Amino acid sequence: MKEFLLKYLKDSFKIIREGSGLTILIQAKLNIDFEKLQDKAIEKNIKIYLYTYKNTILISMGFGGFKEEEIEKAVIAFSKIWFECINL
């Protein structure tokens, strides 16, 4: 998942935590409308978990339910809604 997040989200995020189980914790480097992101994720049946830590919203992304060959498609779907939710 990390490889595909780096490929499709480019430098719009940073990884806060990885390697603890089957999740990656990320933080947006851009101004994201997280309410819109969460709504769009629900519409597209993409599960994301938002956490607030020190006034920063973090996103936990899990990949335990995917076959290896499905992960890239899942990240592509997520990246589409991610970029739709950037506040300019």
N, C-alpha and C positions, 0 to 999 in steps of 0.2 A: 504494500500500500504506500509506503514512504516514497518509493521510486515513482509511482504514478502521481502522487500529490505534488512532488517536485516538478514533474514533467508538465502537468496541466494547470496547477495553480501558480507555478513559477515563483516569483519573489513576493507574492501578495500575502504570504503567511510565514509563520515560523513554527517549528516544532518545539513544543515545550517539554514533552515527555514521550518517550518511546521505549519499547522493550519490556514493558511491564504487562504481561498478558497479551491479549490480542487487540489492543487499542493503541491509538496514537492521539495525543492531546496537542491541539494546535491553537495558535492565536493569529488573528487577522492583523496584517500590517497596514491595511487600508481601513477606511471608514465603512463598515458593513452595517446594513440595516438587519439586525439579528432577528427581529420580529418577522420581517418579510422572509428572511432565510428559513426560519423555522416553518412558516406557513407554506412556502414553496416545497420544502422538504417533505412535509406531510402530504401535499398534493401529489408529489412524485413517488410517494412510498419509500422515502429515504429516511432512515433513522439517524438522527444526530442528537447529541446530548449537550446542552449548554450549561456551563458552570460559571459562576462569578468568583473571581479570586483577586483580591486587592483592587477592586473597581475595574477589573478587566474581564471581559467575557472570553472564555475558553471553550473550545469545541472538542468533545471526545468522539472519535471516529473508530468504530469497531469493524473488524474484518473476520471475526470468528465464524460467521455463518456463510461465508463465501468459499467457493472452490477457487483455486489459484487463478484459473483462467477467467473468472468473473470479476475479479478485483478491478481491472482496468476499466471495464464498462461502468462499474459502480462509481469510480472516481470521475470518469467523464461526465456522467449524469450529475454528480455533485458539483463539478466545476462549472457546469452551465448555470445552475441556479446561484452559485457563489458569485459569479461575475454579474448576474442580473441584480444582485442585491448591494452592489457597491454604490455608496452615496458620493456623488461628485461634488 
